[in-house]
Amino acid sequence: MEIESAHPVGQEQVELHGNSVEGQTVWSGFQDTWLQSPSKAALPEQLQGFQVAVEQLQHMRDGLSWTQGQHQALEMLLQECQALKTQLRQSKALTQEQEREHSLQIERHQHMREQLRQAETSVHILESILDLYKKKYRAALGRVGELDSQMHHLQEEVINLWSSSQAEDSLGQLSAHAVRQFTDQQDQTIQELQEQLAASHCKLLQQKEAVARLSQEFASYKLIHNCSNTKHRKQMVSQAILQQKLQQAEEEGLHQQAEVYQALVQELKMQLAREAEQNSSTLKDLARLELAVQSLCQAAASEQSQQLQHHACLVQALLEQSHQLCAQKEWKPARLLQRAWANCSIFWDQAHPLKAASQEAKQGRAASWPGGAPVLQLRRPKSPEQPGKAALEMVQDQPVERGLKLQRLGKVGCPLEVLLGKGCLAEAELEQKSFLGGDGLAAATSGRELLKELMEKLSRSKRQPLQAAPMLELERLRQQLQETERRVQALQTCVMEQKADSRSLQEQLTKQTAVLGLVNGRFRQARLQLQHQATAQIESLQISLEASRAGHHWLHQESELVVADVRQWVKEQKQMNEELGHKLRTQIKQIAQLTGERDLLHQLLERLQEDNQQLKNEINERCIVCERIKASAKNDQRLEEEQRMPNYSPPPISLIVAVAERDCIKLGSPTPCPQTQTSLQLVGNWATQVVGSPLQ
C-alpha cells in the first residue's frame, strides 16, 4: 500500500518537473524500481489514475497563478482607491471654495441684472424725454410758422400803414410790444431747453460710464468662471458624496415619520372604536325616531281627512250658493229683453220724423240741382249705418276678450264659476246692446241665443253629479294665490321705488334749475366783463397805433433778426436731437449684446449641469466596482491568514480540485486563480515527501 500511495505522488512530481533534466532522471529511476516490484498487473490502472490527478493539479496550478495576478491587480486598485479618497478630500475643499465663489458670482450677477434694469428704465425715461423734446420742437415749429404768418401779415399791415400814417404808427408800436414779449418768452424757453439738454447730456455720460463698468465686470466674470474638466469632476464627486449624505438623512427622516404615522394609526383606531359605539347609539335613536314619525304620520293623516271633510262641506255650500245665483240670474235676461224692446220702440218713433225730413230735403235739392239727388241717395244710407257698425265692432271685440279671460279662469277654477261669468258677460252685452239705436233687433236676437246656450250649459252642469274638488286642485289654487300675492307685493315695492325715484328726480330738477339760474347770472356777469375788457383793449390799441407810427421800420428789422435767431435755434435743436438719437441707438445695441451674452451664459450653465449629472452617474458606477473589489480582496486575505496558521492541515486532493474548479467557474476564465495555485503547490510538496520515503 505504501508503494501504491507513493507511486501517484511520484508520478505527479515527475510531471510537474517533466520539462527539466532532473525530472526525467527521477522518472526513469522510478520506472525501473517500479518494474522490479511484484504488483505489475495493477500498475497501468494506477498510472492512469495518477495521470488524471496530475492533470487536474496542473490545471489548478494555472488557476492559482491567475488568481495571484488578480490579487496583485486588487492591491493596485486598493492603492488607487486610497489615492481617490485623498483626491475626494481635496475636491471637497475645492468644491466648498467654488461654492463660495459661485455664491459671490451669483450676487454679482444679480447686481449686474439690477444695474441693467436700472439702465433700461433710464433708457425708457430718456425716450420719454426725447418724445417731449420732439413735441416741444413741433410746437416751436408751429410757433415759427405762426410767427412767419404774423410777420407776413405785419409786413402787409406796415405797407398799408405807410400809406395811412396814423394807423400805421399805432400798429407798429403794438407789434413791437408784442414781438418783445414774444422774444422774451422765446428766450426763456430756449434757456429752459438748454438746461434740460445739459442735464440729459450729464445723464447720458453717467449711463455710458455705467455701461463701460458693466462690460468690464462681465469680462472679468467670464475670465473667473472658466473652469477645467478636473475641477468639474471634483465638483461632481463632492456632489455625489453630498447626495449620499442627503439620502441617509432622508432615510432617517422617513423612519421618524413612519413612527409618527404608526402612533397616528393607533389613535385613529381608538377613534374608530369610539365612533362605532356612537354609531350603535345613533342607530338606536333612529329606531326610536322612526316610531315617533310613524305615530306623527298617522296623526297627520287623520287631520288631513278631517280637513278634507271640512273642505267638502264648504264646497257644497258654495255650490248651493251658485245654484241660487243661477236661479236669480235666469229672470234677469227677460228684464233686459224688455228694456231692449222698449228702447227699440223709442228709436223707431224717433226715426219716423227723421225719415220724413230727409225725404223733404231730397225733393228740395232735386228741384234746385238735378245732379244732387243721386249723390244724396248714395250718401244717406251710409250715415245711419256707420255708428251702428262701430258699435257692433266694439260689442264683438268685447265678448272675444272676455271669452279669453273665461278660458283662463276655466283652466284654474271650476266650470260653475265659468258659467256664472258667462252669464254676467251676457247681461253686460245685453245692457250695452240695449243702448244701441239702429241695431236693437240684432242685439236682442244675439242675447236670446247666448241665454239659450247658458241655460243649456247650466242644465248640463246640474245633471252632472256633485263631486268634491280634489286636494291637488286646491293646492294649485293656493299656490297661484300665493304667486299673485307675491307679484302684487313686488309691484307695490316697484311702485314705491318708482315714487322714490320720481321724488329724487324732482329734487334733482329743482337743484339743476337753481344751478342753471346761477349759471345764467354768472354768464351775464361774464358777458358784461368781456364787453368792458373789449372796450378797454380797443382804447389801448388805438393809443398803441398812434404811438407805433414812428418806429415801424425798426420793428421790421427786429422781427427779421428774431426770425433768423429762431431758425438758427431750430437747426441746433435738430442737430442735438440727431446726436441724442444716435447715442440712444448705440446704447440699445449694447443692451442687445449684453442680453445675448446673458443667454449664452444660461446655455453654458445648462450644459455644465448636464455634464455634472453624467459625472455623478460614472462615479456611482465606479464606487460599486470598488466595493466589489474590496469584498474579493477581503476574501483573499482571509484565506492567506488561514494558510499561515501553525496548526494548518493540508486538505485532501479531491477537495482542493473542487475548490479550484469552483473559483475558475465563478471568475469565468480558463486560467486558474491564485488560490488554486497555492493548493497545487501544497499538494506537490506533500507528494514529494511521501514518494521520497519508500525510495530511500
C-alpha positions in Angstrom: 0.0 0.0 0.0 2.9 2.3 0.7 4.2 1.7 -2.8 0.8 2.3 -4.4 0.3 5.5 -2.5 3.8 6.7 -3.3 3.6 6.0 -7.0 0.9 8.5 -8.0 2.6 11.2 -5.9 5.9 10.5 -7.5 4.3 10.5 -11.0 2.7 13.8 -10.2 6.0 15.2 -9.0 7.7 14.0 -12.2 5.0 15.5 -14.4 5.3 18.8 -12.6 9.1 18.8 -13.2 8.9 17.0 -16.6 10.4 19.8 -18.6 13.7 19.7 -16.6 16.5 17.0 -16.9 16.4 16.2 -13.2 12.7 15.3 -13.5 13.4 12.9 -16.4 16.2 11.1 -14.5 14.0 10.7 -11.4 11.1 9.4 -13.6 13.4 6.8 -15.3 14.7 5.6 -11.9 11.2 5.4 -10.5 10.1 3.3 -13.5 13.0 0.9 -13.0 12.2 0.3 -9.4 8.6 0.1 -10.1 9.0 -2.5 -12.8 11.0 -4.7 -10.4 8.2 -4.6 -7.8 5.9 -7.7 -7.6 2.5 -5.9 -8.3 2.9 -5.2 -12.0 -0.6 -6.2 -13.0 -2.3 -3.2 -11.3 0.3 -0.7 -12.5 -1.4 0.6 -15.7 -4.7 1.4 -14.0 -3.0 3.2 -11.1 -0.8 5.1 -13.6 -3.9 6.3 -15.5 -5.5 7.5 -12.2 -2.3 9.3 -11.2 -2.1 11.0 -14.6 -5.6 12.2 -14.3 -4.9 13.6 -10.9 -1.7 15.3 -12.0 -3.6 16.9 -15.0 -6.2 18.3 -12.6 -3.5 19.6 -10.3 -1.7 21.2 -13.2 -5.0 23.0 -14.1 -5.3 24.1 -10.5 -1.8 25.4 -10.5 -2.6 27.5 -13.6 -5.7 28.8 -11.9 -3.7 29.7 -8.8 -1.2 31.7 -10.9 -4.2 33.6 -12.5 -5.6 34.3 -9.0 -2.3 35.7 -7.9 -2.3 38.1 -10.8 -5.9 39.2 -9.8 -4.7 39.6 -6.2 -1.9 42.0 -7.4 -4.5 43.9 -9.5 -6.7 44.2 -6.4 -3.8 45.6 -4.4 -3.3 48.1 -7.2 -7.0 49.0 -7.1 -6.8 49.5 -3.4 -3.9 51.9 -3.8 -5.9 53.7 -6.4 -8.9 53.9 -4.1 -6.8 55.4 -1.4 -5.5 57.9 -3.9 -9.1 58.6 -4.9 -10.0 59.2 -1.3 -7.3 61.8 -0.9 -8.5 63.4 -4.1 -12.0 63.4 -2.9 -11.0 65.2 0.3 -9.1 67.8 -1.8 -12.1 68.1 -4.1 -14.4 68.7 -1.2 -12.3 71.6 -0.1 -12.2 72.9 -3.6 -15.9 72.5 -4.1 -16.6 74.4 -0.9 -14.4 77.2 -2.2 -16.0 77.1 -5.6 -19.5 77.2 -4.0 -18.5 80.3 -2.1 -17.1 81.8 -5.3 -20.3 80.7 -7.1 -22.5 82.4 -4.4 -20.4 85.6 -4.8 -20.7 85.4 -8.5 -24.5 84.9 -8.3 -24.7 88.0 -6.1 -22.6 89.9 -8.6 -24.8 88.6 -11.4 -27.9 89.8 -9.6 -26.2 93.2 -9.0 -25.4 93.3 -12.7 -29.0 92.5 -13.6 -30.3 95.2 -11.3 -27.9 97.6 -13.0 -29.2 96.5 -16.4 -32.7 97.0 -15.3 -31.9 100.5 -14.0 -30.2 101.2 -17.3 -33.3 100.0 -19.2 -35.5 102.2 -17.0 -33.2 105.2 -17.6 -33.4 104.4 -21.4 -37.2 104.5 -21.2 -37.0 107.7 -19.3 -34.7 109.2 -21.9 -37.1 108.0 -24.7 -40.0 109.8 -23.0 -37.8 112.9 -22.6 -37.0 112.7 -26.3 -40.7 112.4 -27.1 -41.3 115.5 -25.0 -38.5 117.3 -26.8 -39.9 116.3 -30.1 -43.3 117.6 -29.1 -41.8 120.8 -28.0 -39.8 121.0 -31.2 -43.0 120.5 -33.2 -44.7 123.2 -31.1 -41.7 125.5 -31.7 -42.0 124.8 -35.4 -45.7 125.6 -35.2 -44.9 128.8 -33.4 -42.3 129.7 -36.0 -44.9 129.1 -38.7 -47.3 131.3 -36.9 -44.6 133.9 -36.5 -43.9 133.8 -40.2 -47.5 134.2 -41.0 -47.7 137.0 -38.4 -44.7 138.6 -40.0 -46.3 138.5 -43.4 -49.4 140.0 -42.0 -47.4 142.6 -40.2 -45.5 143.4 -43.4 -48.8 143.9 -45.3 -50.1 146.0 -42.5 -46.9 148.1 -42.4 -47.3 148.7 -46.2 -50.8 149.8 -45.6 -49.8 151.9 -42.6 -47.1 153.6 -44.7 -49.9 154.9 -46.9 -52.1 155.8 -43.9 -49.8 157.4 -41.4 -51.6 157.4 -38.1 -53.0 153.8 -38.3 -49.5 152.5 -39.4 -47.7 154.1 -36.5 -50.1 152.7 -33.9 -49.9 149.2 -35.4 -46.1 149.3 -35.4 -45.9 150.1 -31.7 -48.4 147.4 -30.9 -46.5 144.8 -33.0 -43.2 145.9 -31.4 -44.6 145.4 -27.9 -46.0 142.0 -28.8 -42.7 141.0 -30.5 -40.7 142.0 -27.5 -43.0 140.0 -25.2 -42.8 137.0 -27.6 -39.0 137.3 -27.9 -38.7 137.3 -24.1 -40.9 134.2 -23.8 -38.8 132.5 -26.5 -35.6 133.4 -24.7 -36.9 131.9 -21.6 -38.0 128.7 -23.4 -34.6 128.5 -25.1 -32.8 128.8 -21.7 -35.0 126.1 -20.2 -34.4 123.8 -23.2 -30.7 124.3 -23.0 -30.7 123.5 -19.3 -32.7 120.3 -20.0 -30.2 119.4 -22.7 -27.3 119.8 -20.4 -28.9 117.6 -17.8 -29.7 115.0 -20.4 -26.0 115.1 -21.6 -24.9 114.5 -18.0 -27.3 111.6 -17.6 -26.0 110.1 -20.9 -22.4 110.4 -19.8 -23.3 108.7 -16.5 -25.1 105.9 -18.3 -22.1 105.4 -20.7 -19.8 105.1 -17.7 -22.2 102.6 -16.1 -22.3 100.5 -19.3 -18.5 100.5 -19.5 -18.3 99.3 -15.9 -20.8 96.6 -16.7 -18.9 95.4 -19.7 -15.6 95.3 -17.7 -17.3 93.4 -14.9 -18.8 91.0 -17.3 -15.4 90.3 -19.0 -13.9 89.7 -15.5 -16.8 87.4 -14.7 -16.1 85.4 -17.8 -12.4 85.1 -17.0 -13.1 84.0 -13.5 -15.7 81.4 -14.3 -13.8 79.4 -16.9 -13.3 76.1 -15.0 -11.4 73.0 -16.2 -12.6 69.4 -16.5 -10.7 68.2 -13.5 -12.3 70.8 -11.3 -15.7 69.9 -12.7 -15.1 66.2 -12.0 -14.0 67.0 -8.4 -17.2 69.0 -8.0 -19.2 66.1 -9.3 -17.5 63.7 -6.8 -18.3 66.1 -4.0 -21.9 66.3 -5.2 -22.2 62.6 -5.2 -21.0 62.4 -1.6 -23.4 65.1 -0.6 -26.2 63.2 -2.3 -25.4 60.1 -0.3 -25.5 62.1 2.9 -28.8 63.6 1.9 -30.2 60.1 1.2 -29.1 58.9 4.7 -30.7 62.0 6.2 -33.9 61.3 4.2 -34.0 57.7 5.3 -33.7 58.8 9.0 -36.5 61.3 8.4 -38.6 58.6 6.8 -38.1 56.3 9.8 -39.2 59.1 12.1 -42.2 59.8 10.0 -43.1 56.1 10.0 -43.0 56.0 13.8 -45.2 59.1 13.9 -47.6 57.6 11.4 -47.9 54.4 13.4 -48.8 56.4 16.5 -51.4 58.3 14.5 -52.8 55.0 13.2 -53.2 53.7 16.7 -55.0 56.9 17.7 -57.3 56.6 14.6 -58.1 53.0 15.6 -59.1 54.2 19.0 -61.3 56.9 17.4 -62.9 54.4 15.1 -63.8 52.2 18.0 -65.4 55.2 19.7 -67.2 56.2 16.5 -68.5 52.6 16.2 -70.0 52.9 19.7 -71.5 56.3 18.8 -73.0 54.8 15.6 -74.6 52.0 17.5 -76.2 54.5 19.9 -77.3 56.7 17.0 -79.0 53.7 15.3 -81.0 53.0 18.4 -82.0 56.7 18.5 -83.0 56.4 14.8 -85.3 53.5 15.6 -87.0 55.4 18.3 -87.4 58.4 16.0 -88.9 56.2 13.2 -91.5 55.0 15.7 -92.3 58.6 16.6 -92.5 59.6 12.9 -94.9 56.8 12.2 -97.2 58.0 15.0 -97.0 61.5 13.7 -97.8 60.4 10.2 -100.9 58.6 11.4 -102.0 61.8 13.3 -101.4 63.9 10.2 -103.4 61.5 8.1 -106.3 61.8 10.5 -106.0 65.6 10.5 -106.0 65.7 6.7 -109.1 63.5 6.4 -110.9 66.0 8.8 -109.7 68.9 6.8 -110.9 67.3 3.6 -114.3 66.7 5.1 -114.5 70.4 6.1 -113.5 71.5 2.6 -116.1 69.2 1.1 -118.8 70.9 3.3 -117.6 74.3 2.2 -117.7 73.3 -1.4 -121.2 72.0 -1.1 -122.2 75.4 0.5 -120.6 77.2 -2.4 -122.4 75.0 -4.9 -125.8 75.8 -3.2 -125.0 79.5 -3.4 -124.1 79.2 -7.1 -127.4 77.4 -7.8 -129.2 80.2 -6.1 -127.4 82.8 -8.1 -128.1 81.0 -11.3 -131.8 80.9 -10.4 -131.7 84.7 -9.7 -129.9 85.3 -13.0 -132.4 83.3 -15.1 -135.0 86.0 -14.9 -132.6 88.9 -15.4 -132.3 88.4 -19.2 -136.1 88.7 -19.5 -135.9 92.2 -18.0 -133.0 93.1 -20.3 -135.0 91.9 -23.3 -138.0 94.1 -22.2 -135.7 97.1 -21.9 -134.2 96.4 -25.3 -137.7 96.2 -26.9 -138.7 99.5 -25.2 -135.5 101.2 -26.5 -136.2 99.9 -30.0 -139.7 101.3 -30.0 -138.4 104.6 -28.8 -135.8 104.6 -31.6 -138.4 103.8 -34.2 -140.6 106.6 -33.0 -137.7 109.0 -33.3 -136.7 107.6 -36.8 -140.1 108.3 -38.5 -139.8 112.2 -38.3 -136.2 112.0 -39.4 -137.2 110.0 -42.5 -139.9 112.5 -43.4 -137.5 115.4 -43.0 -134.9 113.6 -45.2 -137.5 113.0 -47.9 -138.5 116.7 -48.0 -134.8 117.7 -48.2 -134.3 115.3 -51.1 -137.2 116.8 -53.0 -136.0 120.4 -52.4 -132.4 119.6 -53.5 -133.6 117.6 -56.6 -135.6 120.6 -57.6 -132.8 123.1 -57.1 -129.9 120.9 -58.6 -130.7 117.8 -60.7 -127.3 116.2 -60.0 -127.6 116.3 -56.2 -130.3 113.6 -55.9 -128.2 110.6 -56.7 -125.4 111.8 -54.5 -127.7 112.1 -51.6 -129.1 108.8 -52.3 -125.7 107.3 -52.2 -124.6 109.1 -49.0 -127.7 109.0 -46.9 -127.9 105.3 -46.3 -124.3 105.3 -45.1 -124.9 107.9 -42.4 -127.2 105.8 -40.1 -125.2 102.6 -40.6 -121.7 104.0 -39.6 -122.4 104.4 -35.9 -124.2 101.0 -35.8 -121.2 99.2 -37.4 -118.7 100.8 -35.0 -120.9 99.8 -32.0 -121.2 96.3 -33.4 -117.5 96.0 -33.8 -116.9 97.2 -30.2 -119.5 94.7 -29.0 -118.0 91.9 -31.0 -114.5 92.7 -29.7 -115.5 92.8 -26.1 -117.0 89.3 -26.0 -113.8 87.9 -27.6 -111.7 89.4 -24.9 -114.0 88.3 -22.1 -114.1 84.8 -23.6 -110.3 84.6 -23.4 -110.5 85.6 -19.8 -113.1 83.0 -19.1 -111.0 80.3 -20.7 -108.1 81.2 -18.4 -110.5 81.1 -15.4 -111.8 77.8 -16.5 -108.3 76.3 -16.6 -107.8 77.4 -13.0 -111.2 77.2 -11.3 -114.3 75.0 -11.5 -116.8 75.0 -14.5 -119.6 76.5 -12.5 -117.7 79.7 -12.0 -117.1 79.9 -15.7 -120.8 79.6 -16.5 -121.6 82.3 -13.9 -119.0 84.6 -15.5 -120.5 83.9 -19.0 -123.9 84.8 -17.6 -122.6 88.1 -16.3 -121.0 88.8 -19.6 -124.2 88.1 -21.4 -126.0 90.6 -19.1 -123.4 93.2 -19.8 -123.6 92.6 -23.5 -127.4 92.9 -23.4 -127.1 96.2 -21.5 -124.6 97.6 -24.0 -126.7 96.4 -27.0 -129.8 97.9 -25.5 -128.3 101.4 -25.7 -127.5 101.0 -29.4 -130.2 102.5 -31.6 -130.4 101.0 -35.1 -129.1 97.5 -34.1 -131.6 96.7 -31.3 -133.1 93.7 -33.1 -129.7 92.1 -33.8 -128.7 92.7 -30.1 -131.9 91.1 -28.9 -131.5 88.0 -31.1 -127.9 87.5 -30.1 -128.8 88.0 -26.4 -131.5 85.3 -26.7 -129.1 82.9 -28.3 -126.5 83.5 -25.6 -129.2 83.0 -22.9 -130.2 79.7 -24.5 -126.6 78.5 -24.6 -126.2 79.5 -20.9 -129.4 77.7 -19.9 -128.3 74.5 -21.7 -124.8 74.6 -20.0 -126.5 75.2 -16.6 -128.8 72.2 -17.2 -125.8 70.1 -18.1 -123.9 71.2 -15.1 -126.9 70.4 -12.9 -127.2 66.9 -14.4 -123.6 66.1 -13.5 -123.1 64.6 -10.0 -121.8 66.9 -7.4 -118.2 65.9 -6.5 -115.8 67.3 -4.1 -112.8 69.1 -5.5 -109.6 67.1 -5.2 -106.8 68.3 -3.0 -104.4 68.8 -5.9 -106.6 71.5 -7.5 -106.9 73.2 -4.1 -103.2 73.2 -3.6 -102.7 74.6 -7.1 -105.2 77.3 -6.4 -103.4 78.1 -3.2 -100.1 78.3 -5.0 -101.5 80.5 -7.6 -102.9 82.8 -5.0 -99.6 82.9 -3.2 -97.8 83.7 -6.5 -100.3 86.5 -7.2 -99.8 87.9 -3.7 -96.1 87.8 -4.3 -96.4 89.6 -7.6 -98.7 92.2 -6.0 -96.1 92.8 -3.3 -93.3 93.0 -5.9 -95.4 95.5 -7.9 -96.0 97.5 -4.8 -92.3 97.6 -4.0 -91.6 98.7 -7.6 -94.2 101.4 -7.3 -92.7 102.6 -4.1 -89.2 102.6 -5.7 -90.5 104.5 -8.7 -92.1 107.0 -6.4 -88.8 107.4 -4.5 -87.0 107.8 -7.8 -89.5 110.4 -9.0 -89.0 112.3 -5.8 -85.3 112.2 -6.2 -85.6 113.3 -9.8 -87.8 116.2 -8.8 -85.3 117.2 -6.2 -82.5 117.0 -8.8 -84.6 119.0 -11.2 -85.1 121.7 -8.6 -81.3 121.7 -7.8 -80.5 121.9 -11.5 -82.9 124.7 -12.1 -81.2 126.6 -9.2 -77.8 125.8 -10.7 -79.0 127.0 -14.1 -80.2 130.2 -12.6 -76.8 130.8 -11.0 -75.0 129.9 -14.3 -77.2 132.3 -16.2 -76.4 135.1 -13.7 -72.7 134.3 -14.0 -72.9 134.2 -17.7 -74.4 137.7 -17.8 -71.8 139.0 -15.5 -69.0 137.4 -17.6 -70.6 138.9 -20.8 -70.6 142.4 -19.2 -67.0 141.9 -18.1 -65.9 140.8 -21.6 -67.6 143.9 -23.1 -65.8 146.2 -20.7 -62.5 144.4 -21.4 -63.1 144.6 -25.2 -63.7 148.4 -24.9 -60.6 148.8 -22.8 -58.5 146.8 -25.3 -59.9 148.8 -28.2 -58.9 152.0 -26.5 -55.4 150.7 -25.7 -55.0 149.5 -29.3 -55.9 153.0 -30.6 -53.3 154.5 -28.3 -50.7 152.0 -29.3 -51.4 152.5 -33.0 -50.9 156.2 -32.6 -47.5 155.5 -30.8 -46.3 152.9 -33.4 -46.4 155.2 -36.4 -42.8 156.4 -35.8 -41.0 153.1 -35.2 -42.4 150.6 -37.8 -39.0 150.4 -39.7 -37.2 149.5 -36.5 -39.8 146.9 -35.6 -39.5 145.3 -39.1 -35.7 144.9 -38.6 -36.0 143.5 -35.1 -38.6 141.0 -36.3 -36.3 139.8 -39.1 -33.5 139.3 -36.6 -35.8 137.4 -34.3 -36.9 135.1 -37.1 -33.2 134.4 -38.0 -32.4 133.6 -34.4 -35.3 131.3 -34.2 -34.2 129.5 -37.4 -30.7 129.0 -36.0 -32.1 127.7 -32.7 -34.3 125.2 -34.6 -31.3 124.0 -36.6 -29.3 123.5 -33.4 -32.2 121.6 -31.8 -32.3 119.3 -34.9 -28.6 118.5 -34.6 -28.9 117.9 -30.9 -31.9 115.6 -31.4 -30.0 113.6 -34.1 -27.0 113.2 -31.8 -29.2 112.0 -29.0 -31.0 109.5 -31.3 -27.6 108.2 -32.4 -26.4 107.8 -28.8 -29.7 106.0 -27.9 -29.3 103.6 -30.8 -25.7 102.7 -29.7 -27.0 102.1 -26.1 -29.8 99.9 -27.4 -27.2 97.9 -29.4 -25.0 97.5 -26.3 -28.0 96.3 -24.3 -28.9 93.8 -27.0 -25.3 92.5 -26.9 -25.5 92.2 -23.1 -28.7 90.2 -23.4 -27.2 87.9 -26.0 -24.2 87.2 -23.7 -26.6 86.6 -20.8 -28.4 84.0 -22.9 -25.1 82.3 -23.8 -24.2 82.2 -20.1 -27.5 80.5 -19.3 -26.8 77.9 -22.0 -23.3 77.2 -20.7 -24.8 76.7 -17.2 -27.3 74.2 -18.5 -24.5 72.3 -20.3 -22.4 72.2 -17.1 -25.3 70.9 -15.2 -25.8 68.1 -17.7 -22.0 67.2 -17.5 -22.3 67.1 -13.7 -25.1 64.6 -13.9 -23.1 62.4 -16.2 -20.1 62.5 -13.9 -22.3 61.7 -11.0 -23.5 58.6 -12.7 -20.0 57.5 -13.6 -18.8 58.0 -10.0 -21.6 55.9 -8.7 -20.7 53.0 -11.1 -17.0 53.2 -10.1 -18.0 53.1 -6.4 -20.0 49.9 -6.9 -17.0 48.3 -8.7 -14.6 49.4 -5.9 -16.9 47.8 -3.3 -16.9 44.5 -5.2 -13.1 44.6 -5.5 -12.8 45.3 -1.7 -15.0 42.3 -0.9 -13.0 39.9 -3.1 -9.7 41.3 -1.6 -11.1 40.6 1.9 -11.8 37.0 1.0 -8.3 36.5 -0.4 -6.7 38.0 2.8 -8.8 35.7 5.0 -7.6 32.6 3.0 -4.0 33.7 3.3 -4.3 34.1 7.0 -5.8 30.7 7.4 -2.9 29.2 5.5 -0.3 30.9 7.6 -1.6 29.4 10.8 0.8 26.8 12.5 -1.9 24.0 13.1 -2.8 24.1 9.4 -3.5 20.6 7.9 -3.5 20.2 4.2 -6.9 19.4 2.7 -7.5 16.3 0.6 -6.8 16.4 -3.2 -10.5 16.0 -4.1 -11.5 19.0 -2.0 -8.6 21.1 -3.5 -9.7 20.2 -7.0 -13.3 21.0 -6.3 -12.4 24.4 -4.8 -10.2 25.3 -7.8 -12.9 24.4 -10.3 -15.4 26.5 -8.3 -13.2 29.5 -8.3 -12.5 29.1 -12.0 -16.2 28.9 -12.8 -17.0 31.9 -10.7 -14.4 34.0 -12.4 -15.4 32.8 -15.8 -11.8 32.4 -17.1 -9.8 29.3 -18.3 -6.7 30.2 -16.2 -6.8 29.2 -12.5 -6.9 31.7 -9.7 -4.1 32.2 -7.1 -5.9 30.1 -4.6 -5.7 27.1 -6.9 -2.1 27.7 -7.5 -1.3 27.7 -3.7 -3.3 24.5 -3.2 -1.5 22.8 -6.0 1.9 23.8 -4.5 0.9 22.2 -1.2 -0.2 19.0 -2.8 3.1 18.8 -4.7 5.2 19.2 -1.5 3.2 16.6 0.2 3.6 14.2 -2.7 7.4 14.6 -2.8 7.6 13.9 0.9 5.5 10.7 0.5 7.4 9.5 -2.6 10.9 10.2 -1.1 10.4 7.9 2.0 9.9 4.5 0.3 12.5 5.1 -2.4 15.2 5.5 0.2 
